[in-house]
Amino acid sequence: MAPKRPHDSENGPGGRAGASEKKSKGFSVGPANLPDGTYRRKTQKIKSDLIQKAKVKKAYAKIKAQEVASGKPKSVYDKYQEEDGANKDEDEEKSTELHPSRVAMLNKPPQSPEPAPRPERRPRDNEAKRKERKPRPSAFSKEMEIAEQRKKAAEARRKEREAKQKEREDMTRAKRPDQFGKRRLGRESTALLSRVQRMVG
């Protein structure tokens, strides 16, 4: 039998050594067989966000490594703290001097304070509002007004009826002849005059 031929993977450039240096395919988010639509776009967005975050982390790590290598790892917070400390020192130097008006007030001799006149007590806003507040209208105010109007109208009709009745009685009394059989024109005229006054007035 003939000797076996050695495999290319053992000796050649595309052998097992190349197999250990396999190129990575990347990573996947969600199932690979999603149809084009809402869910696929959502998974693609998640994947792009993850890639962006990884890039930011990588850039941050690079910058941090550079600062550590340079020997002065300082955060932005430390820089601001140093600036604030310098500003505080300047402020303290300035604040030791007194203002001229303050110095003049301190140099004045002390005077007995006069009691301030007490201001007259003003009513509070709530009290003023309470005084101005009108009584709450009744829930049946319209109905009560209508009932009042009806009462007045009924009273007016009753008075008119009574006045007419009185005129009729006066007229019948005035039309009766006197003891001699003659008409009483004076009585008739007063009855007619009162009737005319009622109609006009």
PEVEN-V209441 format. One record per backbone hydrogen bond with DSSP energy under -1.0 kcal/mol. NH is the residue of the N-H (numbers start at 1). CO is the residue of the C=O. If there is no record, write none. Layout:
NH_CO + NH_CO
//
This chain:
11_7 + 12_8 + 15_12 + 16_9 + 19_15 + 20_16 + 41_37 + 42_38 + 43_39 + 44_40 + 45_41 + 46_42 + 47_43 + 48_44 + 49_45 + 50_46 + 51_47 + 52_48 + 53_49 + 54_50 + 55_51 + 56_52 + 57_53 + 58_54 + 59_55 + 60_56 + 61_57 + 62_58 + 63_59 + 64_60 + 65_61 + 66_62 + 67_63 + 68_64 + 69_65 + 70_66 + 71_67 + 72_67 + 74_72 + 79_75 + 80_76 + 81_77 + 82_78 + 83_79 + 84_80 + 85_81 + 86_82 + 87_83 + 88_84 + 89_85 + 90_86 + 91_87 + 92_88 + 93_89 + 94_90 + 95_91 + 97_94 + 103_99 + 104_100 + 105_101 + 106_102 + 107_103 + 128_124 + 129_125 + 130_126 + 131_127 + 132_128 + 133_129 + 141_138 + 144_140 + 145_141 + 146_142 + 147_143 + 148_144 + 149_145 + 150_146 + 151_147 + 152_148 + 153_149 + 154_150 + 155_151 + 156_152 + 157_153 + 158_154 + 159_155 + 160_156 + 161_157 + 162_158 + 163_159 + 164_160 + 165_161 + 166_162 + 167_163 + 168_164 + 169_165 + 170_166 + 171_167 + 172_168 + 173_169 + 174_170 + 175_171 + 178_182 + 181_178 + 185_183 + 188_184 + 189_185 + 190_186 + 191_187 + 192_188 + 193_189 + 194_190 + 195_191 + 196_192 + 197_193 + 198_194 + 199_195 + 200_196 + 201_197
//
